[in-house]
Amino acid sequence: MLEIKGNLNAKGVRLGIAVSRFNELITKELLSGAVDAYRRLGGDEADLVVVWVPGALELPLAAKKLAERPDIHAVVAIGAVIRGATYHFEVVAGQSAAGLMKAQLDTGTPIVNAVLTTDTIEQAQERAGTKAGNKGADAVMAAIELVRALAEVGGGG
């Protein structure tokens, strides 16, 4: 049996990060965690391309454009959608996730979804670096691992 596992070495991995400005208090912390994780895994900040967009619904297009660049090995999409009193939460969260998945499948480039979907601002803050770790950092680790695994499979990286 051949078993392929990606490693967490970011050296030489060029990463695109699309970040939503909406709920910027949260997304800035997620971005900070993502950049810190990338550095700790051996990545060079010069190999990061960060694109800011208005909100979570704009992330799929920005992520796809980054993924289409031949110099980008993976993309992380960072956002925070916090439930309100209307149905809008479900629309934004669902369409953002579906768009990111479609962009990933269309381009063949890994796109990791780091869009928080929480009921409260406190839950989002917990996932942006307090009690629940930093989901931006987790997304970078997933992206690096996937790039390395796909390189072994022959699918990219």
Secondary structure, DSSP 8 states (H G I E B T S, - for coil): ----------TT--EEEEEESTTHHHHHHHHHHHHHHHHHTT--GGGEEEEEESSGGGHHHHHHHHHHSTT--EEEEEEEEE--SSTHHHHHHHHHHHHHHHHHHHH-S-EEEEEEEESSHHHHHHHBTSTT-BHHHHHHHHHHHHHHHHHHHTS--
